[in-house]
């Protein structure tokens, strides 16, 4: 549904959607902006709306309301809502691992999609408020420029979920918003301007009300009310949702009136960077720039218009301002890295990590271009001090973030060494945007160097052209089978090997039964094998809720036939041991390597397994030995292996979001696998075959390697497979020792001696 068309429709029906009792009660009247034509509500007579394009900023150097710092602004607003019937909940992580469609949390409503919003799951509280850190990369070039754009920001989410009945709707929501603005922030309600707008997303839509004060948008209250139907018509949602999001940075900014919001949001880190870099800027000049900065949105104006708006500033003025803008960008980007790395996303050349690499390189380019001194450890410590009482749990991410920034800096510097050859390859051709992107992305050539070498001006919106979508690509199911869901007996009879069932479908590669003990491939665990009657089952696959038993001759079966299935239980037992060991390995790697470690892929079979984890460098041998010893300590300690079904809200509240190591899991009930109190994950594997970790036997790492940027693979074996590997290894070493006529323990020394002797002989031959 087109948003512009919808807004016209809703404004034509404004009495139905926007004529609210709360407006009349507080004296607001409907008006129309003479500049943009938008309908708005205000108490005082005015002929322009509250948008900065129509009215400009009038709060800079002219604050309004009660002045508080950044965190105290949140605490005061939180107190108001808690005192007025709302529950304050902890924010969700910035990396949205509970979602299969997003890399990052981009809005507070993401915390409750899809299950709460669609009415499938009850909310953890209702109504509620949450200070949700959000990550967005659609305005990278604006960060540091406009005074209000960020790659991370705190959205104060005010949410209510009206399932089946309305108890908290438009009037109640906006009454609270007016009250917190006037009673907590002490903004006179005569200063508030409400805009009529609409919201569209995910097949749902509804009216929304934005609110502005002195040209600054402070919040937007969305009323999720309708769903679009396939024929283009629409109907009321069963669960109607209040989704109000207000920017904490803007609420603190307007009551302080600073030229830029970054000074308020990053107060201590900002003071540190401007002091250590001896940045002094004329306050009159700074204020002059700040008053036009809001209009310098590179997405909305041309480069010529951008230059025209800055034409009153001298080159020296702009140099001063540019250094300060670089400081603001570094403050924003470094805090985004701290949050996202701690939550398990690393800079890389793919997926959501690519956006992190862009902002990391942008920081380094600013540091080099303006010769800035930045101690990142000190800076991150100050970020945490600045967030005290709001996001204290991010402090344990400092060490990992510093190591990764150092690695990225080394990569950046190494790329710069090779840029001359790269530039020479393009010297005699007309440089196009695609060439510039290749030079920047693949060759590591800084933007200012490209501009200087080729005497060109690169689009000032360059970084926004580079950024990747923050949405994951959904995997499209290759196959849809129209059968009833297969009853999964393996969850209730994990140690049984034989069962009776009826054939309900015959496919080209296998058969479908009404019930089965065969576990299908999933979560990295390979599918079961065995027999159905006397036909060999070579694999088991799952498509939706239908399980296919892969056999060589499916045509020998007929629909309605009764069969006997027999699972190779010994094989599955070994697979289960590898799978449970993989859970333990993930937690051990997290403890030893750092809080940035998350599972990034897995494979578990009967004779070997591997675990892919997020980590920024190859894992050395000493560290692998530490990991191996710790995993074996857990195994030998005999921790209980417990599988239980839990309500999604309860599981997330009790164990946190690290339970989603394997990615997003659908449904309001989760299958939770606990290894004692050591590790907890949501998983569909056959872990309930085990009672204790001691059944795993022992664990042996075979090797580790880097499989892609920021992803390390640890290959391992357990129990009998590990023993057979060690026996083969010992046999090979003993044979090598016999060949060299030495003891097994002296094999390394002897091999080195022969190697050195060979080098000497080779050197002599070359001399002669």
Secondary structure, DSSP 8 states (H G I E B T S, - for coil): --HHHHHHHHHHTHHHHT--HHHHHHT-EEEE-TTT--EEEESS--SS-S-HHHH----TTS--S----HHHHHHHHHHHHHHTT-EEE----SB-TT-SSBSB--SGGGGGTTTTTTTSS--SSSSEEEEEEEE--TTGGGTTTSSS--SEEEEEEEEEEEESS-SS-HHHHHHHHHHIIIIIS---GGGEEEEEEEEEETTEEEEEEEEEETTEEEEEEEEEEEEE-TTS-EEEEEEEEEEEEEEHHHHHHHHH--SSTHHHHTHHHHHHHHHHTT----HHHHHHHHHHHTT--TTTS-HHHHHHHTTTS-HHHHHHHHHHHHHHHHHHHHHHHHHHHHTT----SSTTHHHHHHHHHHHHHHHHHTT----HHHHHHHHHHHTTTTSGGGGGGHHHHHHHHHHHHHHHHHHHHTHHHHHHHTTTS---HHHHHHHHHTT---HHHHHHHHT----TTHHHHH---SB------S----S---EEGGGT-TT--EEEEEEEEE-SSEEEESEES---SBTTB----EEETTEEEEEEEEETTEEEEEES-GGG--TT-EEEEEE-HHHHHHHHHHHHHHHHHHHHHHHHH-TT--EEEEEE-SS-EEEEEE-SS---HHHHHHHHHHHHHHHHTT-BEEEEEEEHHHHHHHH-GGG-TT----SSEEEEEEETTTEEEE--SSGGG-SBGGGG--EEEEEEEEEETTEEEEEEEEHHHHHHHHHHHHHHHHHHHHHTTS-GGGHHHHHHHHHHHHHHHHHHHHH-
